[in-house]
């Protein structure tokens, strides 16, 4: 059940995810109402809402990559460390984590890349307030309506950043021939 909840954003239209976040965490939402009544803090349309919306949409990429790395790791190393007296924390820190680090890195990059282009959930849950909740994709969309050359420049910046990150990480993913 937990895995289904974590991976549902892969198949859910992002704007539907934004509506779900608004329904759950908004001032009238089942969680948001309690938080607002207790603290007076309203989460939607804040910078924190941007982070939550992007994490909601992108997190499945990290979870699936890490899950695959964990399933592919050899448990015999952890078992050997346990027989030598290592604690669970020591085994995790010195054996398991280094074994799955490439999967964690790949998942983090995929997660970041997905979040970089997020539009639907962000605009629905966080809005598009320049200087506060406006992300690059939202700025591109807004500029496209009023200043198409600026939209092209912003798009090229996003493209350049994406290509640069992928080029820098290429060495980690492609084995030398």
DADA-V634931 format. One record per residue. RES is the residue in one letter. PHI is phi in whole degrees, -180 to 180 (999 if undefined). Layout:
RES;PHI  RES;PHI
This chain:
X;999  X;-63  X;-62  X;-63  X;-66  X;-72  X;-95  X;-58  X;-62  X;-65  X;-109  X;-90  X;-58  X;-55  X;-66  X;-67  X;-61  X;-63  X;-64  X;-63  X;-63  X;-64  X;-68  X;-85  X;-109  X;-70  X;-58  X;-102  X;-73  X;-65  X;-97  X;-59  X;-63  X;-66  X;-65  X;-65  X;-63  X;-80  X;-122  X;81  X;-95  X;-112  X;-75  X;-59  X;65  X;-124  X;-62  X;-62  X;-64  X;-62  X;-62  X;-65  X;-62  X;-70  X;-65  X;-59  X;-77  X;-95  X;-56  X;-57  X;-65  X;-69  X;-61  X;-66  X;-65  X;-68  X;-60  X;-63  X;-66  X;-66  X;-68  X;-86  X;-79  X;-85  X;-72  X;-63  X;-65  X;-66  X;-64  X;-64  X;-63  X;-66  X;-68  X;-86  X;97  X;-72  X;-75  X;-60  X;-64  X;-64  X;-62  X;-61  X;-71  X;-104  X;-117  X;-66  X;-60  X;-62  X;-68  X;-98  X;-54  X;-61  X;-68  X;-65  X;-64  X;-62  X;-64  X;-65  X;-67  X;-63  X;-62  X;-62  X;-63  X;-67  X;-66  X;-59  X;-99  X;-65  X;-129  X;-60  X;-66  X;-67  X;-68  X;-75  X;-94  X;-113  X;77  X;-137  X;-101  X;-53  X;83  X;-128  X;-126  X;-81  X;-94  X;-60  X;-60  X;-68  X;-66  X;-61  X;-61  X;-67  X;-67  X;-60  X;-77  X;-115  X;-146  X;-53  X;-62  X;-67  X;-63  X;-66  X;-63  X;-62  X;-63  X;-67  X;-64  X;-61  X;-63  X;-64  X;-63  X;-62  X;-65  X;-63  X;-64  X;-64  X;-67  X;-67  X;-92  X;-57  X;-60  X;-74  X;-100  X;-104  X;-71  X;-63  X;-94
